[in-house]
Every structure is written in C-alpha cells, then in structure tokens.
Amino acid sequence: MDLLNTLVDKGLRRETPTRAEALAVLATGDDDLLDVVAAAGKVRRHWFGRRVKLNYLVNLKSGLCPEDCSYCSQRLGSKAEVLTYTWLKPEQAAAAAEAGVAGGAKRVCLVASGRGPTGRDVERVADTIAAIKDRDADVEICVCLGLLSDGQAARLREAGAHAYNHNLNTAEAVYGDICTTHGFADRVDTVQRARAEGLSACSGLIAGMGETDQDLVDVVFALRELDVDSVPVNFLIPFQGTPMADEWALTPQRCLRILAMVRFVCPDIEVRIAGGREIHLRTLQPLALHIANAIFLGDYLTSEGQAGKADLDMIADAGFEVEERGAATLPEHRRDAVAAAGGALERDGDGGRQEAAGSARADLVAVRRRGAGTDLPPNA
Ligand code: SF4
C-alpha cells in the first residue's frame, strides 16, 4: 500500500506525516490490519529495537478528586467503588515501587488524584522520591500530580524526579466535553512547565471517549508539537458509576490502528500502551507490542491489569525483550535534547464520529483491590 510505504519512509526519517495520512491510517480496513501493524513495526524496530520498557504505577492518593473529568473513576461525584485513601507514607510508596522494580519495571510513576499539588504535597512527594532512591538509586521516577504552579516542577526535579506526566487526553476542540473544571490550555501549560525545568515530558491521550478520528489526530499532533518524550495511549476503561460507563466503542482492531497512527506521528518517541490494554486489545495485545515500545506492568491506578507474570510471558512469547536498566530508551538524538534541557534522563545509556463498534465488556473491568493503599501484595 503506497500510504504505508510513505509512512514507513517518513518514520525512518523522523518526518511528520500529513494529517491526511494520519487520518488514512485510522480509516484502513480490517483486511489491511496486519500490513498496518507491520509498517508501524518497521518504524518501532528502527528506533527502539525489540525492547519493551516496563513502567509501574503507584497510586499515592486515590479517589475524592474535586475535578470532573468524565472518564475518571476518581472524579467529583464518581459512584465507582474504587479504593479511596489519602497520601501513602513515603515508606509505603517505596515498598510498592520496589515490588514493581523487582517485577522488571525500569520506571516508577508516582500518581496522586487532585487538581494539582500544594507546596506540602510536593514536599511529601520529594520525601517519597528520597525513600525510593534510598532503596534503589537508579530507578527512573515519573511524577503525576495534576496541574503545576510556579516553582513546583523545579522542586520535583531537584528532588530527583526524572519525568512529569500530564496527559492532554483529547483534542482542544472537544476538551470541554470531557471536563469543565479545567481546560486544555491548563494541561498544555503544565507540560510546558515540566519540560522547561528539565523534566522529561510524558503526555498522552485517552481513546474511546466518543471522539472523531480528526480529534484523535489533533491531539496526537498537539503532543508532537509539545515535543514530549513519551506518549501513553489509554483506551477508556468505562467504569460503572462514571458518565462514560456505556462508552464501549473500541475494538481490538481499532486500538491497533490508533497505536499505529500514534507511532507514525511520533516515530522516535516512547509510545506506551496504557490503561485499558487488557479489556480492549484483549487477545491482540501481543500484536500491539509490534507498535508500542512500552507498557505498564501489573495494575493501573484504580483497576486491575493482568498478572505481572502474564505481561512478562506475553513479551517473551511475542519475541520481545524487557528493556534493561542500563539500556537507553530514547534514540540518541532525543537523549541529547533532554540533556540540553537540563534533564537527567538517559545520560547513562538508557473525520466523522467513530461509530460504536465494540461490545460492552464490563465483566472485564476489575476495580483494584490489592497493592498500594491495601493490605494485599501488589501485582508486579
Ligand atoms: S484531575 Fe485527575 S484524578 Fe481528578 S478527575 Fe481529573 S483525571 Fe481524575
């Protein structure tokens, strides 16, 4: 297919495709699906080999958020029966992080619900980073605390954070449809603040919220424009008790096309399959590894993923390898860019509305009942 040849050539040259080309990927049919995966796989292997980077989530503070993001089980007024707890103590968080690292994770993502941190919250997280680094000085730490205000990114950087995550989630034009308590520009501002302070910027999207193909392409181009280093691609987990409980429009094939589009637009950027992997890709998860170069190991913030051992088996069975500690994730030209911004990462070598086509699989959504904030061991 000419389209795919063009996209591979552009991906190998780090050239951005046109919006029309990105839209055309989303419009391909199921007969072309394996060709799309194979083409995206060529770009993935060129920049990332067969390595799969494992990231591990630690939910530092769960539920009871004052914001109203419709997709979120922790939102204002959520009836989802998720775990709710206030800040984990640094040692509790460090123990959870240690389990993820022991399971093979290279990066730990420290996440807290809320609009954004207070100064005291940032200090708590600084203490948590110190506790994690006491146990393991080399673990990469990404922090995700919501909207940042003056000085907070610098403080987190100084405390030893490598990266900051704040997702754009969806296109600017429809952001008001998913959240009314903050806007797209607020999110862009936080990504820029993190980046300006030398934190590696991690920002992604959520697919399956009723967006159009154009919306998906718009948000991915916005991420490319922000020059982020990693893009988590979430597939909506339609939690019972949230406004999006009935949004089951995704199919495994659609998820692969979305990942491929992201790969072509962001050829040399870490593309991570994030929440919703198991429930939407289902048995096609291994094919997605040919496109994305990172996943989350184990559980998500408020829902359970497949067993960490199953993640590792899947990677091995599909012919990929877990990215090792000493290996660089990003290609050299991107590592140089992060270092120039003052970052610490990688220095050591590391159209129309989508018609509902999926079927409701609420049976696959399991609220998290183990790990951080519980007395049960984490899944790693
Ligand atoms: S700000 Fe974060 S935790 Fe709060 S509702 Fe939005 S996504 Fe959920």
Boltz pocket constraint, residues with backbone or C-beta under 6 A from the ligand:
constraints:
  - pocket:
      binder: B
      contacts: [[A, 65], [A, 66], [A, 67], [A, 68], [A, 69], [A, 72], [A, 73], [A, 74], [A, 75], [A, 76], [A, 112], [A, 113], [A, 114], [A, 115], [A, 146]]
      max_distance: 6.0
